[in-house]
């Protein structure tokens, strides 16, 4: 981006940030998430850093807070308010430490850090004036506003029961012997998640608040204090004006927090003092894991230098203290610009439009592509090349575009016209009745061919480790494989002809291929790539059909024992039965479409798809080749357990302490339960571990029972 392009982008970003700030801070309206506003601001900061001459005094990066509402009186702050600089990674926190060391002229200087939970609320300053004999009376409460002046919300803040209207301070606590005239105490006014839920129940649909922060801001700005009094507002405080801090001999941030607590000002007990950023990182990760269980919203930590004298030496920039950082959790949403839109061909011929993006870090990984799902979704969002879009990871994994920021759209952006031909083979695309996706109907399409092979070797199918996309491309190009069965005939000589293949890599891949010849029946069915057969359906088929079995040899059993996690946590209780592919096929053919469709969870669409696949001679030839090349299926005969989860649906999220996701899934299904990928009103339990993500919030909102691993294991005895 050259300077001219940057200047245009900077102006658009400034206008959009101020518009969003006004909507959020003044109008109590959430047009986009906090993550999106942060992302736009970070982009503006980066552009202004590259082109400093584009910085203007009225830029959102140079000012604090948001414009004033205009309804409430404006009040000048006793002490100008600063805004914290954000950090989003451990690396950025290291850079902050280096910056402070350089500023103080000692690269070996060690810091003591004080960390506090960063509550997502509304910044408020309380002003107390000294009356007599160490007594202070509450005189005013002011929003942060633009940093120099804010809105007078004295009438609503005084309704918060935890805020004292008078303070009594012992005079002997003052170094000078005289009490300072004013105490200006800053903190965060917030609403708990439970209070928001209670409030929204009684509000019309179009007046419900999107989050606790908006609800708190809207309540504080009520002209009628009775309304605020009914909304259960809370406040935690963390700052005191310099004159008062000096007068009472407060030397550290920890002493300041203790002082506020001692005089009756509400503070949050969740602050820590540590001697290294390594310890800060541990606190950060612990806070992230506990985030969903807290009664209020947090979006990270505020980390400060504990020593106030060192704070004074470090000072501030034009708008932010050098001695503090807002260390924020990884964003769930980010913004990026669309460079191109391409069509991706799947293994079943389904065509998925994919947006190519400017590189964007989201939820811990750099994203350069995001799904647009289908043509209807492109039209619904009105996605165009050059657009700035909001991204999120669907199910915390797959990046998707969820919104277009049309105020940032280039003037020459044109609507996207969906192609009519397959980008790989040129065949005319089709749409099946009742479906939104386009398909390439050509079974010989090279893109489908490659996708089918990649699917076959993937983790939840045959799980052949060492097969990347590049290796499959090279094997196809070299004429070594034509279908999945050919994978089991590869030799060392074949692989050593490929780029980057040496003896050790060749040996490892061949060992993995040999292990994959013995595959659980549900993985086998999933790996075949039959349309409509996902992991859940494959597992259901595997468990619902009485497959013919054969006894394994001692050698085969020993070989299977070397394959860990093949059947989950209860492997030692499982008798493994072999299933010949030919026998399995014969058994499957005895189920007509109606009989197969009557299996609970299968249905006529899946049944028809299975029978259509079986009728293709090319598919039958593949199965014969797989068996000829030594592949056979395995079915575990589970130990007899009580169907305690019959009719129950689980959702699993987060990292469990002991069980893997696959082990937990198997234990639920063995006991008659189902596992779903998303929370709904039909969910009976949410089984969660560390870093549960948004599913925990969904469960709380819907009143779904939430259990941890320990409770889960108690349920199954």
Order of alpha helices (4+ residues) and beta strands (2+ residues): alpha-alpha-beta-beta-alpha-beta-beta-beta-beta-alpha-beta-beta-alpha-alpha-alpha-beta-alpha-alpha-beta-alpha-beta-alpha-beta-beta-beta-beta-alpha-beta-beta-beta-beta-alpha-alpha-alpha-alpha-beta-alpha-alpha-alpha-beta-alpha-alpha-alpha-alpha-beta-beta-alpha-beta-beta-alpha-beta-alpha
